[in-house]
Amino acid sequence: MQYTLQFEKKTDSVQIQLPASKSISNRLLLLNALSYSPFEIKNLSDSDDTKVMLNVLNSDTSTFDVGAAGTSMRFLTAFLSKIVGEWTITGSSRMKQRPIKILVDALTQLGARIEYIENEGFPPLKIFGCALKGGELELPGDISSQYISALMMIAPTIENGLTLKLTGDIISRPYLNMTLALMKEFGVTGTWKGNSIIIPEASYKAVQTSVESDWSAASYWYEIAAINPELSVTLKGLKRYSLQGDSNVQKIYKELGIETKFSQKGVNLVNTGKKCRKLNYDFINEPDLAQTVAVTCCLMNVPFHFTGLQTLKIKETDRISALINELGKMGYLLESNQKDNLIWSGDKKDVSGTIEIDTYKDHRMAMAFAPASFTGVKISVNDPMVVTKSYPHYWEDLKLVGITSAE
């Protein structure tokens, strides 16, 4: 499927009900299961990733296909390793290329029995669930935070609990802090001292809880507000004091002229018209925002130098290469001379005609590039429904501001 996008100005103001956070939803689902909670989670995300988690946790089978849901693969691998039984977990072709060895090795040290069905170090997995025994584990801090969060959440249910010693640079700290905060809501208090996260053996308590809106989804509206000075955007459901690291989108887009104002109606995005000459930013704590900000900077003619992108190579696709390829089609000449950076010095060549944007089965590629239509660029988006991974009603919301999508 392919969407060809067209823009026709429709309104000067728009109010958007953002989807619920899938990062929070997926953690709450696992904590709900670990606490044997009878309560339903309110405002649960309707994203593909969350539906996968929900289906697996409510399933009466022993074989699970998580598709492209990386969070579900990591969280469920840890969860199933302590649930007595024989389990098989697999995913999409891309999922079978995403490494999981670090997590499997860590679980094995705790007594888990896990076998690789196809390729060493990658899904699919055969898991023989059993009682685990804790202690101290040493892990590199620059791996995906999902590995660490998966271990953190099952830690209280393991004999003697768990101490995770993180070595080297620690990336995506906000996601680990989010996990600790949500665990505390369920009655378990972990501590983070220096490079060690210490979680005692304890019992989770069932609680009633709800999910706040997704700051990652908000980023696409910050992009839209940045390239549409006359458009007033109000976003609903966001919390000023959020658990989500991607709430730092406020700080990043202030450099691109967007002021964030909270009111009873929601978050109002105000375009001040004041943008920086060049944006230098370390995305070590917010890697999921990098695609949106890169496209925004190009569309606004703001050169940039981004670092802290090392996890982008193991996401739904190699996001650094994908950005270089697709922005290149639009004439923007990007480069990356290290494993964790992305640079645009302002070089651009002229292009004409309709530009086909490949999404690489990556929801964030589709959502980051679609707003380019506002600038008069003619684009078509391949595999547009990939957005259901995190923001199922994205294309419907874009219609509210005049972007229509025709097959």
The 8 nearest C-alpha neighbors of each residue, nearest first, counted from 0:
[[1, 382, 381, 2, 383, 406, 384, 380],
 [0, 2, 381, 380, 406, 382, 383, 3],
 [3, 1, 406, 380, 405, 379, 404, 4],
 [2, 4, 379, 405, 404, 378, 406, 380],
 [5, 3, 404, 403, 379, 378, 2, 402],
 [4, 6, 403, 402, 372, 404, 7, 3],
 [7, 5, 402, 401, 372, 373, 403, 8],
 [6, 8, 401, 9, 402, 5, 403, 400],
 [9, 7, 401, 10, 6, 400, 402, 11],
 [8, 10, 401, 400, 7, 11, 399, 398],
 [11, 9, 12, 400, 8, 13, 401, 230],
 [12, 10, 230, 231, 229, 13, 9, 400],
 [13, 11, 231, 230, 10, 232, 14, 233],
 [12, 14, 232, 233, 231, 15, 400, 399],
 [13, 15, 233, 234, 232, 16, 12, 235],
 [16, 14, 234, 17, 235, 233, 13, 396],
 [17, 15, 235, 234, 18, 236, 14, 212],
 [16, 18, 212, 15, 235, 213, 19, 236],
 [19, 17, 212, 213, 390, 44, 20, 16],
 [18, 20, 212, 44, 213, 211, 210, 21],
 [21, 19, 213, 212, 22, 23, 24, 44],
 [20, 22, 24, 23, 44, 25, 49, 19],
 [23, 21, 20, 24, 25, 26, 70, 243],
 [22, 24, 26, 21, 20, 25, 27, 210],
 [25, 23, 21, 27, 26, 22, 43, 44],
 [26, 24, 28, 27, 22, 23, 49, 21],
 [25, 27, 23, 29, 28, 24, 30, 22],
 [26, 28, 30, 24, 29, 25, 31, 23],
 [29, 27, 31, 25, 26, 30, 24, 32],
 [28, 30, 32, 26, 31, 27, 33, 25],
 [31, 29, 33, 27, 32, 28, 34, 26],
 [32, 30, 28, 34, 36, 29, 33, 27],
 [33, 31, 35, 29, 30, 34, 28, 36],
 [32, 34, 30, 35, 31, 29, 203, 153],
 [33, 35, 203, 36, 31, 205, 32, 204],
 [36, 34, 32, 33, 31, 37, 205, 204],
 [35, 37, 205, 34, 31, 38, 32, 206],
 [38, 36, 35, 39, 205, 31, 206, 207],
 [39, 37, 36, 207, 40, 206, 205, 31],
 [38, 40, 41, 37, 207, 208, 36, 31],
 [41, 39, 209, 208, 43, 38, 42, 207],
 [40, 42, 209, 43, 39, 208, 210, 207],
 [43, 41, 210, 209, 44, 19, 40, 211],
 [42, 44, 41, 24, 210, 40, 19, 45],
 [43, 45, 19, 46, 21, 24, 20, 49],
 [46, 44, 43, 49, 50, 47, 391, 18],
 [47, 45, 389, 388, 49, 48, 44, 387],
 [46, 48, 388, 50, 49, 387, 51, 389],
 [49, 47, 68, 51, 46, 50, 388, 52],
 [48, 50, 52, 51, 46, 47, 25, 53],
 [49, 51, 53, 47, 52, 48, 54, 46],
 [52, 50, 54, 48, 49, 53, 65, 55],
 [53, 51, 49, 55, 50, 54, 71, 56],
 [52, 54, 50, 56, 51, 55, 49, 57],
 [55, 53, 51, 57, 52, 56, 58, 50],
 [56, 54, 58, 52, 57, 53, 51, 63],
 [55, 57, 53, 54, 58, 52, 32, 29],
 [58, 56, 54, 55, 53, 59, 52, 60],
 [59, 57, 55, 60, 56, 54, 61, 53],
 [58, 60, 57, 61, 55, 56, 62, 54],
 [61, 59, 58, 62, 63, 55, 86, 57],
 [60, 62, 86, 87, 63, 85, 59, 58],
 [63, 61, 87, 60, 86, 88, 64, 89],
 [62, 64, 88, 87, 89, 65, 55, 61],
 [63, 65, 89, 90, 66, 88, 62, 91],
 [66, 64, 90, 68, 51, 67, 89, 63],
 [65, 67, 90, 91, 64, 68, 94, 89],
 [66, 68, 91, 94, 69, 90, 65, 93],
 [69, 67, 48, 71, 70, 65, 66, 72],
 [68, 70, 72, 71, 67, 73, 94, 315],
 [71, 69, 73, 72, 68, 74, 145, 48],
 [70, 72, 74, 68, 69, 73, 75, 52],
 [73, 71, 69, 75, 70, 74, 76, 68],
 [72, 74, 76, 70, 71, 75, 146, 145],
 [75, 73, 149, 71, 77, 76, 72, 70],
 [74, 76, 78, 77, 72, 73, 71, 79],
 [77, 75, 73, 79, 78, 74, 72, 80],
 [76, 78, 80, 75, 74, 79, 149, 150],
 [77, 79, 75, 80, 76, 81, 74, 153],
 [80, 78, 82, 81, 76, 77, 75, 128],
 [79, 81, 128, 77, 78, 82, 111, 126],
 [82, 80, 128, 129, 79, 130, 78, 83],
 [83, 81, 128, 79, 80, 129, 84, 78],
 [82, 84, 128, 129, 81, 127, 85, 130],
 [85, 83, 128, 127, 82, 86, 129, 126],
 [86, 84, 127, 126, 128, 61, 87, 83],
 [85, 87, 61, 126, 125, 62, 127, 84],
 [86, 88, 62, 125, 124, 63, 126, 61],
 [87, 89, 63, 124, 123, 64, 62, 86],
 [90, 88, 123, 64, 122, 63, 65, 124],
 [91, 89, 66, 65, 64, 94, 67, 95],
 [90, 92, 66, 94, 93, 67, 95, 89],
 [91, 93, 95, 94, 90, 96, 67, 66],
 [92, 94, 96, 95, 91, 97, 67, 315],
 [95, 93, 91, 97, 96, 90, 92, 67],
 [94, 96, 122, 92, 93, 97, 121, 91],
 [97, 95, 93, 94, 98, 121, 92, 122],
 [96, 98, 94, 95, 313, 121, 99, 93],
 [99, 97, 121, 100, 120, 96, 122, 313],
 [98, 100, 121, 102, 101, 120, 103, 97],
 [101, 99, 120, 103, 102, 104, 98, 121],
 [102, 100, 104, 103, 99, 105, 146, 98],
 [101, 103, 105, 100, 104, 99, 146, 106],
 [102, 104, 100, 106, 105, 101, 107, 99],
 [105, 103, 107, 101, 102, 106, 100, 108],
 [106, 104, 102, 108, 107, 103, 101, 109],
 [105, 107, 109, 103, 108, 111, 104, 102],
 [106, 108, 111, 104, 110, 109, 105, 103],
 [109, 107, 105, 106, 110, 104, 111, 136],
 [110, 108, 106, 132, 107, 131, 133, 111],
 [109, 111, 107, 131, 108, 132, 106, 112],
 [110, 112, 107, 106, 80, 109, 113, 131],
 [113, 111, 127, 126, 107, 110, 114, 128],
 [112, 114, 126, 125, 127, 111, 124, 115],
 [113, 115, 125, 124, 116, 126, 112, 127],
 [116, 114, 124, 117, 119, 118, 123, 125],
 [115, 117, 124, 123, 114, 125, 118, 122],
 [116, 118, 115, 123, 119, 122, 121, 124],
 [119, 117, 121, 120, 115, 116, 122, 123],
 [120, 118, 121, 115, 117, 100, 116, 122],
 [119, 121, 100, 99, 98, 118, 115, 122],
 [120, 122, 98, 99, 119, 118, 95, 97],
 [123, 121, 95, 124, 89, 115, 94, 99],
 [122, 124, 89, 88, 116, 115, 121, 95],
 [125, 123, 115, 122, 88, 116, 114, 87],
 [124, 126, 87, 114, 113, 86, 115, 116],
 [127, 125, 113, 86, 85, 128, 80, 112],
 [126, 128, 85, 112, 84, 113, 86, 80],
 [129, 127, 83, 80, 82, 81, 84, 126],
 [128, 130, 83, 81, 82, 131, 80, 127],
 [129, 131, 81, 132, 128, 157, 83, 110],
 [132, 130, 110, 109, 157, 81, 129, 111],
 [133, 131, 158, 109, 157, 110, 159, 130],
 [134, 132, 161, 160, 159, 158, 157, 109],
 [133, 135, 161, 162, 159, 160, 136, 132],
 [136, 134, 162, 161, 163, 137, 133, 164],
 [137, 135, 163, 164, 162, 138, 134, 105],
 [136, 138, 164, 163, 165, 135, 139, 166],
 [137, 139, 165, 166, 164, 140, 136, 163],
 [140, 138, 166, 165, 141, 142, 167, 137],
 [139, 141, 169, 165, 166, 168, 142, 167],
 [140, 142, 169, 170, 139, 168, 143, 167],
 [143, 141, 140, 139, 144, 310, 170, 146],
 [144, 142, 145, 146, 310, 141, 147, 171],
 [143, 145, 147, 146, 148, 171, 142, 174],
 [144, 146, 148, 143, 147, 149, 73, 70],
 [147, 145, 149, 144, 148, 102, 143, 73],
 [146, 148, 144, 150, 149, 145, 151, 143],
 [147, 149, 151, 145, 150, 146, 144, 175],
 [150, 148, 74, 146, 147, 151, 152, 77],
 [151, 149, 147, 148, 153, 152, 154, 77],
 [152, 150, 148, 154, 149, 153, 147, 198],
 [153, 151, 149, 154, 150, 148, 30, 155],
 [152, 154, 150, 156, 151, 155, 78, 149],
 [153, 155, 151, 160, 157, 161, 156, 152],
 [156, 154, 200, 201, 160, 157, 199, 153],
 [157, 155, 154, 153, 200, 201, 158, 202],
 [158, 156, 160, 154, 155, 131, 132, 133],
 [157, 159, 132, 133, 160, 200, 131, 156],
 [160, 158, 133, 200, 157, 134, 161, 199],
 [161, 159, 200, 199, 133, 155, 154, 157],
 [162, 160, 134, 133, 198, 154, 135, 197],
 [161, 163, 197, 135, 196, 134, 198, 136],
 [164, 162, 136, 196, 195, 137, 135, 165],
 [163, 165, 195, 137, 194, 136, 138, 162],
 [166, 164, 140, 138, 194, 139, 137, 195],
 [165, 167, 139, 140, 138, 164, 168, 194],
 [166, 168, 140, 139, 169, 165, 141, 194],
 [169, 167, 140, 141, 170, 166, 139, 165],
 [168, 170, 140, 141, 167, 172, 171, 165],
 [169, 171, 141, 283, 172, 284, 140, 168],
 [170, 172, 284, 173, 174, 283, 144, 285],
 [171, 173, 175, 174, 170, 284, 176, 169],
 [174, 172, 244, 176, 175, 171, 177, 284],
 [175, 173, 177, 176, 172, 171, 178, 244],
 [174, 176, 178, 172, 177, 173, 148, 179],
 [175, 177, 173, 179, 178, 174, 180, 172],
 [176, 178, 174, 180, 242, 175, 179, 173],
 [179, 177, 175, 181, 176, 180, 182, 148],
 [180, 178, 176, 182, 177, 181, 183, 189],
 [181, 179, 183, 177, 182, 178, 176, 184],
 [180, 182, 184, 178, 183, 179, 177, 185],
 [183, 181, 179, 185, 184, 180, 187, 178],
 [182, 184, 187, 186, 188, 180, 185, 181],
 [183, 185, 181, 182, 186, 180, 187, 206],
 [186, 184, 204, 182, 183, 203, 187, 206],
 [185, 187, 183, 204, 184, 203, 182, 188],
 [188, 186, 183, 182, 185, 203, 189, 201],
 [189, 187, 183, 186, 190, 182, 198, 179],
 [188, 190, 198, 197, 179, 187, 191, 199],
 [191, 189, 197, 196, 192, 198, 188, 179],
 [190, 192, 196, 195, 197, 193, 189, 194],
 [193, 191, 195, 194, 190, 196, 197, 164],
 [192, 194, 195, 191, 196, 164, 165, 190],
 [193, 195, 165, 164, 192, 196, 166, 191],
 [196, 194, 164, 192, 163, 193, 191, 165],
 [195, 197, 191, 163, 162, 190, 192, 164],
 [198, 196, 162, 190, 189, 161, 195, 191],
 [197, 199, 189, 161, 160, 162, 154, 155],
 [200, 198, 160, 155, 201, 161, 197, 159],
 [199, 201, 160, 155, 159, 156, 157, 158],
 [202, 200, 155, 199, 156, 203, 187, 160],
 [203, 201, 204, 155, 156, 187, 200, 34],
 [202, 204, 34, 185, 186, 187, 201, 205],
 [205, 203, 185, 186, 34, 206, 202, 36],
 [204, 206, 36, 34, 185, 203, 35, 31],
 [207, 205, 208, 185, 204, 36, 38, 184],
 [206, 208, 38, 40, 205, 209, 39, 41],
 [207, 209, 40, 206, 41, 210, 39, 27],
 [208, 210, 41, 40, 42, 211, 43, 207],
 [211, 209, 42, 43, 19, 24, 41, 23],
 [210, 212, 19, 20, 236, 237, 213, 209],
 [213, 211, 19, 236, 237, 20, 18, 17],
 [212, 214, 20, 19, 216, 215, 18, 217],
 [213, 215, 217, 216, 246, 245, 218, 212],
 [216, 214, 217, 213, 218, 245, 288, 287],
 [217, 215, 214, 213, 218, 219, 17, 390],
 [216, 218, 214, 215, 220, 219, 221, 213],
 [217, 219, 221, 216, 220, 215, 222, 248],
 [220, 218, 222, 221, 217, 216, 223, 367],
 [221, 219, 223, 222, 217, 218, 224, 232],
 [220, 222, 218, 224, 219, 223, 225, 217],
 [223, 221, 219, 225, 220, 224, 295, 218],
 [222, 224, 220, 221, 225, 226, 227, 370],
 [225, 223, 221, 227, 222, 226, 220, 230],
 [226, 224, 222, 223, 227, 221, 257, 270],
 [225, 227, 223, 224, 228, 222, 299, 298],
 [228, 226, 224, 230, 229, 225, 223, 373],
 [227, 229, 270, 230, 226, 224, 225, 272],
 [230, 228, 227, 11, 231, 270, 224, 12],
 [229, 231, 11, 12, 227, 228, 232, 224],
 [230, 232, 12, 11, 13, 268, 229, 269],
 [233, 231, 13, 268, 267, 12, 14, 230],
 [234, 232, 267, 14, 266, 265, 15, 13],
 [233, 235, 266, 15, 265, 14, 16, 267],
 [236, 234, 265, 16, 237, 15, 17, 266],
 [235, 237, 212, 211, 238, 17, 265, 16],
 [238, 236, 212, 235, 211, 239, 214, 213],
 [237, 239, 241, 240, 236, 211, 212, 242],
 [238, 240, 241, 237, 261, 246, 266, 242],
 [241, 239, 238, 242, 246, 243, 237, 244],
 [240, 242, 238, 243, 239, 246, 244, 237],
 [241, 243, 177, 244, 240, 173, 176, 180],
 [244, 242, 241, 245, 246, 173, 177, 214],
 [243, 245, 173, 246, 247, 285, 242, 174],
 [244, 246, 247, 243, 214, 285, 215, 248],
 [245, 247, 248, 244, 214, 243, 249, 241],
 [248, 246, 245, 249, 250, 244, 251, 285],
 [247, 249, 251, 246, 250, 245, 252, 218],
 [250, 248, 247, 252, 251, 253, 259, 246],
 [249, 251, 247, 253, 248, 252, 254, 246],
 [252, 250, 248, 253, 249, 254, 247, 255],
 [253, 251, 255, 254, 257, 249, 250, 248],
 [252, 254, 257, 256, 255, 250, 251, 258],
 [255, 253, 252, 275, 256, 274, 251, 250],
 [256, 254, 274, 252, 253, 257, 275, 225],
 [255, 257, 273, 274, 253, 271, 272, 270],
 [258, 256, 270, 253, 252, 269, 255, 271],
 [257, 259, 269, 253, 268, 270, 260, 256],
 [260, 258, 268, 267, 249, 257, 269, 266],
 [259, 261, 267, 266, 258, 268, 262, 269],
 [262, 260, 266, 265, 267, 259, 263, 239],
 [263, 261, 265, 264, 266, 260, 267, 233],
 [262, 264, 265, 261, 266, 235, 267, 236],
 [265, 263, 262, 235, 266, 233, 261, 234],
 [266, 264, 235, 262, 234, 263, 261, 233],
 [265, 267, 261, 234, 233, 260, 262, 235],
 [266, 268, 233, 260, 232, 259, 261, 269],
 [269, 267, 259, 232, 258, 257, 233, 260],
 [268, 270, 258, 257, 271, 267, 259, 231],
 [269, 271, 257, 228, 256, 272, 225, 258],
 [272, 270, 256, 273, 257, 269, 258, 228],
 [273, 271, 256, 270, 274, 228, 257, 255],
 [274, 272, 256, 271, 255, 275, 254, 270],
 [275, 273, 255, 256, 254, 272, 276, 253],
 [274, 276, 277, 254, 255, 278, 273, 301],
 [275, 277, 301, 274, 278, 302, 300, 303],
 [278, 276, 302, 303, 275, 301, 279, 304],
 [279, 277, 303, 280, 302, 304, 275, 301],
 [280, 278, 304, 303, 305, 277, 281, 306],
 [279, 281, 305, 282, 278, 306, 304, 303],
 [280, 282, 306, 307, 283, 305, 279, 284],
 [283, 281, 307, 285, 286, 284, 306, 308],
 [282, 284, 307, 170, 281, 285, 171, 286],
 [285, 283, 171, 282, 170, 172, 286, 173],
 [284, 286, 282, 287, 245, 288, 283, 244],
 [287, 285, 282, 288, 289, 308, 283, 284],
 [288, 286, 285, 289, 290, 215, 245, 363],
 [289, 287, 286, 291, 290, 285, 292, 215],
 [288, 290, 292, 286, 291, 287, 293, 282],
 [291, 289, 293, 292, 288, 367, 294, 364],
 [290, 292, 367, 294, 293, 289, 288, 295],
 [291, 293, 295, 289, 294, 290, 296, 288],
 [294, 292, 290, 296, 295, 291, 289, 297],
 [293, 295, 297, 291, 292, 296, 298, 290],
 [296, 294, 292, 298, 293, 297, 222, 299],
 [297, 295, 301, 299, 293, 298, 294, 300],
 [296, 298, 300, 294, 299, 295, 301, 293],
 [297, 299, 295, 296, 300, 294, 371, 226],
 [300, 298, 296, 297, 301, 295, 226, 225],
 [301, 299, 297, 298, 296, 302, 345, 295],
 [300, 302, 296, 277, 299, 297, 276, 303],
 [303, 301, 277, 344, 345, 343, 300, 278],
 [304, 302, 278, 343, 277, 279, 342, 305],
 [303, 305, 342, 279, 341, 278, 343, 280],
 [304, 306, 280, 341, 340, 281, 279, 342],
 [305, 307, 340, 281, 339, 308, 282, 280],
 [308, 306, 283, 282, 281, 339, 309, 340],
 [307, 309, 339, 306, 311, 310, 340, 286],
 [308, 310, 339, 311, 307, 338, 312, 340],
 [311, 309, 312, 308, 313, 143, 314, 142],
 [312, 310, 318, 314, 313, 309, 308, 317],
 [311, 313, 317, 310, 314, 318, 309, 319],
 [314, 312, 311, 310, 317, 97, 316, 315],
 [313, 315, 316, 311, 312, 317, 310, 318],
 [316, 314, 361, 360, 313, 317, 93, 67],
 [317, 315, 314, 318, 359, 361, 313, 312],
 [318, 316, 312, 319, 320, 311, 313, 321],
 [317, 319, 321, 311, 316, 320, 312, 322],
 [318, 320, 322, 321, 317, 323, 311, 312],
 [321, 319, 323, 322, 318, 317, 324, 312],
 [320, 322, 318, 324, 319, 323, 325, 317],
 [323, 321, 319, 325, 324, 320, 326, 318],
 [322, 324, 320, 333, 321, 326, 327, 325],
 [325, 323, 327, 321, 322, 326, 320, 328],
 [324, 326, 328, 327, 322, 323, 356, 321],
 [327, 325, 329, 328, 331, 323, 322, 324],
 [326, 328, 331, 330, 324, 325, 329, 332],
 [329, 327, 325, 326, 330, 324, 354, 331],
 [330, 328, 326, 327, 331, 350, 325, 354],
 [329, 331, 348, 327, 347, 328, 349, 350],
 [332, 330, 347, 327, 326, 329, 333, 346],
 [331, 333, 327, 346, 347, 330, 343, 334],
 [334, 332, 343, 323, 342, 331, 327, 341],
 [335, 333, 342, 341, 336, 343, 323, 332],
 [334, 336, 341, 340, 337, 342, 333, 338],
 [337, 335, 334, 340, 338, 341, 339, 342],
 [338, 336, 339, 340, 335, 341, 306, 309],
 [337, 339, 309, 340, 336, 335, 308, 312],
 [338, 340, 309, 308, 307, 337, 306, 341],
 [341, 339, 306, 305, 335, 337, 308, 338],
 [340, 342, 335, 305, 334, 304, 306, 319],
 [343, 341, 304, 334, 333, 303, 335, 305],
 [342, 344, 333, 302, 303, 345, 304, 334],
 [345, 343, 302, 346, 342, 303, 333, 304],
 [344, 346, 302, 343, 347, 300, 301, 331],
 [347, 345, 332, 344, 331, 348, 343, 333],
 [348, 346, 331, 330, 332, 345, 349, 329],
 [347, 349, 330, 350, 331, 346, 332, 329],
 [350, 348, 330, 347, 351, 329, 331, 328],
 [351, 349, 330, 329, 348, 352, 328, 354],
 [352, 350, 353, 349, 354, 377, 329, 376],
 [351, 353, 354, 377, 350, 378, 376, 355],
 [352, 354, 377, 378, 355, 351, 379, 376],
 [353, 355, 378, 379, 377, 356, 352, 328],
 [356, 354, 379, 378, 380, 357, 353, 381],
 [355, 357, 380, 379, 325, 381, 354, 358],
 [356, 358, 381, 359, 380, 355, 325, 382],
 [357, 359, 364, 360, 361, 365, 381, 356],
 [360, 358, 361, 357, 316, 321, 364, 315],
 [361, 359, 358, 385, 362, 315, 382, 316],
 [362, 360, 359, 315, 358, 363, 364, 385],
 [363, 361, 386, 385, 365, 364, 388, 366],
 [362, 364, 366, 365, 361, 367, 290, 386],
 [363, 365, 358, 367, 362, 361, 366, 368],
 [366, 364, 363, 362, 368, 358, 367, 369],
 [365, 367, 363, 369, 364, 368, 362, 219],
 [366, 368, 291, 364, 365, 363, 369, 290],
 [367, 369, 365, 366, 370, 371, 364, 294],
 [368, 370, 371, 366, 367, 365, 372, 380],
 [371, 369, 372, 368, 373, 223, 367, 222],
 [372, 370, 373, 369, 374, 368, 376, 298],
 [373, 371, 370, 376, 374, 375, 6, 369],
 [372, 374, 371, 375, 370, 6, 376, 226],
 [375, 373, 372, 371, 376, 226, 298, 370],
 [374, 376, 372, 373, 377, 371, 6, 5],
 [377, 375, 372, 374, 371, 378, 373, 353],
 [376, 378, 353, 354, 372, 375, 352, 4],
 [379, 377, 354, 353, 355, 4, 376, 3],
 [378, 380, 3, 355, 2, 4, 356, 354],
 [379, 381, 356, 2, 1, 383, 355, 357],
 [380, 382, 1, 357, 383, 356, 358, 0],
 [381, 383, 0, 384, 1, 385, 380, 358],
 [384, 382, 385, 381, 380, 365, 1, 2],
 [385, 383, 386, 382, 387, 391, 362, 0],
 [384, 386, 362, 383, 387, 382, 360, 388],
 [387, 385, 362, 384, 388, 390, 391, 389],
 [388, 386, 391, 390, 389, 385, 46, 47],
 [387, 389, 47, 46, 386, 48, 385, 362],
 [388, 390, 46, 387, 386, 391, 47, 21],
 [391, 389, 387, 386, 393, 392, 46, 18],
 [392, 390, 387, 393, 386, 46, 389, 388],
 [393, 391, 395, 394, 390, 396, 387, 386],
 [394, 392, 396, 395, 390, 391, 397, 386],
 [393, 395, 397, 396, 392, 398, 404, 403],
 [396, 394, 392, 398, 393, 397, 399, 403],
 [395, 397, 393, 398, 394, 399, 392, 15],
 [398, 396, 394, 399, 402, 395, 400, 393],
 [397, 399, 402, 401, 395, 396, 400, 403],
 [400, 398, 397, 396, 401, 13, 395, 9],
 [401, 399, 398, 397, 9, 402, 10, 8],
 [400, 402, 9, 398, 7, 8, 6, 399],
 [403, 401, 6, 398, 397, 5, 400, 4],
 [404, 402, 5, 398, 4, 401, 6, 405],
 [403, 405, 4, 2, 3, 5, 402, 406],
 [404, 406, 3, 2, 4, 403, 1, 5],
 [405, 2, 1, 3, 404, 0, 4, 379]]
